[in-house]
Amino acid sequence: MKRAVTIKAELDQIHTVQELTGVFESIASMKISKLRDRVVQSKVFFSDLWQTYRELRIDPNEQLKRPHRTKKNRNVFVAITSEGKLSGGVVERVGDVMMDALSTSDSTDVIILGAQGAVQFAQQGIEALESYHLPDSDGEFSVAAVVETLQQYDQISVFYQTYESLRVQRIARIELISAVRELGDAADDSQQDDEIVSSRSYVFEPNITEIADYLESLMMEVALTQIIMESKLAQYASRFNAMNTAKHRADEISKDFDRLYHRAKRGESDERIKETMKVLLRRTA
């Protein structure tokens, strides 16, 4: 049996793991709470944008047509991965789903968001047209450069990890233009119909079409930002679950080592008593 002092040293290390996993679990929980608030605020902002945009368009059938595409008849797959290595396997899962989609899709380019994804996808043989860094923090960040590239394509498919609950995350594929329309439909359901603002009643600078095109680009940025935040939510949830599992496992090991420690102490104490008794018996013999 190990000596009590050795078991005590190992027990101290386990206590350190317990404390660290508890800290990381709390950090992930706080980040989830903050990101949830940001998603809610983003949806409110999108609703206001959509209302303004909807009032500008004379013909609803022209909404989100994007007539200035330079890569017509081509599609693009966007993979939202991870900037660092602590991704909980999200990069591999996103890559697997996208590889299956690529095998049945022609005329498709690949754009990757996240440095870790760019590295791992290259190792898997997925050639990316462009790759972008994800923001290091959860604060304000811009996806304008990404959206400017995406605007050139007919169809935009985004692959990412969704946040369904603290315990459930999965890989999803979403069509960005459809997602923008769905957000717009939700905004329409929550607001009253207002008067259409047209060039017949107002003077616009530069012109009403360019203003509407700008709002379309802005709404796509908001929608993509929401998807990125949801992916981050899912990654934090995965991290929270991993830390929670590690913490509970460390608790179980700690209890086992605590029992071993006290057993070893009792054993060493019994040995000392036996040695003392032997000495006393020799002296009295």
N, C-alpha and C positions, 0 to 999 in steps of 0.2 A: 504493500500500500504506500502511496505517496506520503511524504511528510506533510504535516499540517501547514508549515510555513510555505511550502511549494503550492499547496492547494489554495492557501490564502492569497498568494500572488496572482494565481490564475483567476480567482474569484474577483479580485480588484479589477483585472482587465475586463471581465464580463460586465462588471458594474459600469465601467467606462463606455462599453458598447451600448449598454442600456441607456445611459445618459445621452450619448450621441444620436442614437436612433430616435429617442424622444424629442431631441432638439430639431432634427431634420423633419420629423413628422409634423411638429408644430409649424415650422417654416412653410412646408408644403400646404398645410391647412390655411395659413394666413394668405398665401399667394392665391389659392383657389378662391377665397372669399373676395379678395380685391379684384380678381379678374372677372368674377361673376358680376360685380358692380359695374365694371367697365363695359361688359357685354350689354347690360341693360341700358346704360347711357348711350351706347353706340346705336342701339335699336331706336331709341327716341330721336337721335340725330338723323338717322336714315329716314324715319317717318316724316320729319320736317322737310328734308330734301325732296323726298318723293312727292309730297304735296305741292311744293313749288314747281317741280318738274312737270307734274301731271297737268297743272294749270297752264303751263307754257305750250304744251303740245296741242295743236288744233286737231290733228287726226291721231287717235290713240293707236291705230294700226302702225304708225311710224315709230312708236316707242322702241328704243333699244335696237334699232335696225343696223346701226353702225355702218353707214354707207362708204366710209373711207378706208375699209380694210385693204391692206396691201398683200395679204396672204390668203386670198379667197381660195376655197376648196381645200384648205389645210386646217387641221385640227391641232390642238396643243394639250398635252397632259402636264399638269402642275402637281409636283409632289411636295407636300409640306412635311419636313422631317425634323431634324434637331440640329442645333448649333454645336452642342457638346456631346460627350459620350454617354452622359447619364440620361439616356432616352428610354430606358426600359424596354428595348427591343422594338420600338416604334418604327425605326428606319427599315429594319428587315421586313416587318409586316406590310408597311406601305409599299416597299419594293416588290414584294411577292404579288400583291393585288395589281399593281401597275404593270408588272411583267405579263400577267395573264391578259390584261386589257390590250397591251401592245401586240400580243400575238395574233389578235383578231382585228387590228386597226391599221389601216394604211394611211399614208400621207399625214403622219402625226409627228410633231416635234415634242421634245421633253424639256421642261424647265423645272429646276430644283430649287427649293427654298430651304436653306440649312447646310452649313459646311460639312457636318457629319454625313448627311445624306449624299452630298456630291462625291465624297470619298468612297463610300460603300457602294453606291450605284455604279461608279466607274469600275470597281472591282467585280461587280456582277455583270459587266458588259453592257450596261445601260448608258448610251451616249447622250449627254445633255447638250442642248443648244445653248442654254444659258443657265447660270447658277447664281443665286443671290444669298447673302448672309441674312439670317434672321436676327432681330434685335436681341442684344444681350439682356436687356431689362424688360420689364412688363409695362414701362411707361409709354409715353407717346412715341410712335414710330410711323414712318411713311412707307407706303407701298406704291407710290406714284410711278416709279421707274418700272416696276413689274407690270402694273396695269397698262402702261404705255406700250409695252411689248405684247401683252395679251390682246389688246384691242385690234391687232392686225389679223387675228384668226377668226374663222367661221365659228368654231365650237371650242369652248374652254372647259376642260374637265379637271377638277381638283381632287386629289387623293390626300386624305389626311386622317388623323385619329380623332374620333368624336368623343365628346364627354356626355355620356348618358346619365351616369350617376357616379358617386364617389367610388363605387365598387365595380362599375361596368363601363368599359371603354372598348370601342371597336374601330376598325378601319372602314372608312366610307368613301364613296365617290359622289361628287356633286357637280352638276353643270352650272357654271357661274352665272351665265345669263338667266337661266331659269331661276336660280336662287335670288337674283336681284328682282325678278318679276314677282316671285312669291313674297318677298319682303314688301314690295310695293302693294300687292294685293292685301296683305295684312294691314298696311298703313291705310288703305282705302276703307277697310272694314271698320277702322277705329276713328275715322274722321268723317265729317259731313261734306257733301259735295259743295264745292265753291265755284265761283264764276271763273270761266276760262279766260286767261289773259292772252290775248292775241295781238299780232302786229297791226290789226285793224284799229285797235283802240289805243295802243301805246307805241312809242318810239323806242327801239332797242339799239344799243351800241355794244358790240359791233353789229350783230343781228340776232334774231330770235333762234335761228338754227344753231349758231355757234354757242350760244348760251346753253341751249338744251344739250348739245354735245358735251359741253364741259360738265354739266350736271350728271350726265350719264357716266362719264369717266369718274367723277367724284363718288357716285353711288357704287360703282364697281370697286373702288378703293375701300369704301366702308364695308361692303359685303366681304371682300377678301380679308380685310382686317378682322372681321368677326370670325371668319373661318380659322385664321391664324390663332386668335385668342382661344377659340374652342379647342384647337389642337394643343395649345399650351396648357389649358385646363386639364385635358386628358393626360398629358404627360405628368403634371403635378399630382393628379389623382393616382396614377401608376406609381409615382415615387412615394406618395403617402402610403399606399397599400404595401409597398415593399418595405418601407421603414416600420410600418405597423406590424407586419409579419415578423421582421427581424427582431423587433422589440419584444414581442410575445415569446419568440424562440429563446431570446437571451434571458427572459424572465424564467422560463422553464429550466434552462441550463444553470442559471444562478441558484435556483432552489436545489437542484441536484448537487451542485458543488458545495452549497451550504451544508447539506446533510453529510457529504463526504468530509468536509472540514471538521465538523463537530465529532464525527465518528473517529477521524484521525486523531483529534485532540484527546478524546477519551482513551483511544488505544495507547497513545504516547503516555498519558497519565497513568494508565494501568501498568505499562511497562516500567515506569519510574517507581511505582509502588512495589512492584515485584522485585526490582533491583534493590530497593531499600530493605525489603523484608529479607532478601538473601544475605545482605551485609549484616543485618541484625542477628540473623540465625547463626552466621559464622562466628560473630563475636561472642555469642552466648554458648557456643558449642564447647 
